Amino acid sequence: MPPMSTIKAVIFDLGGVFTSSPVEQFAAYEDANKLPKRFLGSVIKQNHNTNAWAQFERSEISREQFDHDFAAESRALGFEVHGDTLLSLLSLEMKPDMVAAHQLLKRKGFKTGCITNNLPDMNSSDMLRDSADSEILREVMASFDYVIESAKAGIRKPEPRIYEMMCEALNVQPSQCIFLDDLGINLKPAKALGMATIKVPFGDVKPAIHKLLELLEISP
């Protein structure tokens, strides 16, 4: 882990960090429809760089094709769930504590970036349940020094190049960065490049914020 005195930038994931995680909605759907726990996640993780979800996040296939292909992939694992059904579960809420932490970092002079795996023709703010949350998210996105969206860049986490692209855009070395994400698979390439990493727990961002501020020696 790099010395914290050398940190110049903090890079964030979006979903599960600034908003609630889709995993929470997936779990509710699985319970209501008597599917095995974490079934939807298992479909998304199967062949995670080349499956329908990965291709859709890189804008390589249409929504119609995603609907068809995800149904086929889930059916092959035992239970058919259409892609459009999965997309209907992306109803999120903002995490005010993380918004406040980001604002604090900006006041302290840190560069900040966002690397988000998102979907074509689906604006992140459109996935929020509350219109007030949508406005807050638009303000947050505008306040980052740089944002990389997988659906626009044609590359997604955990492909190592996407982290390098962010460092180049912020004009920092990986060793000068902290990266936060709610998925361990997305943290591994960042750590391998030399970034300090923080895993954001599902449902509660406060432990991750505490660790971030502690590493940076910042008081709330």
Secondary structure, 3 states (H helix, E strand, C coil): CCCHHHCCEEEECCECCCECCHHHHHHHHHHHCCCCCCHHHHHHHCCCCCCHHHHHHCCCCCHHHHHHHHHHHHHHCCCCCCHHHHHHCCCECECHHHHHHHHHHHHCCCEEEEEECCECCECHHHHECCHHHHHHHHHHHHHCCEEEEHHHHCCCCCCHHHHHHHHHHHCCCHHHEEEEECCHHHHHHHHHHCCEEEECCCCCCHHHHHHHHHHHCCCC
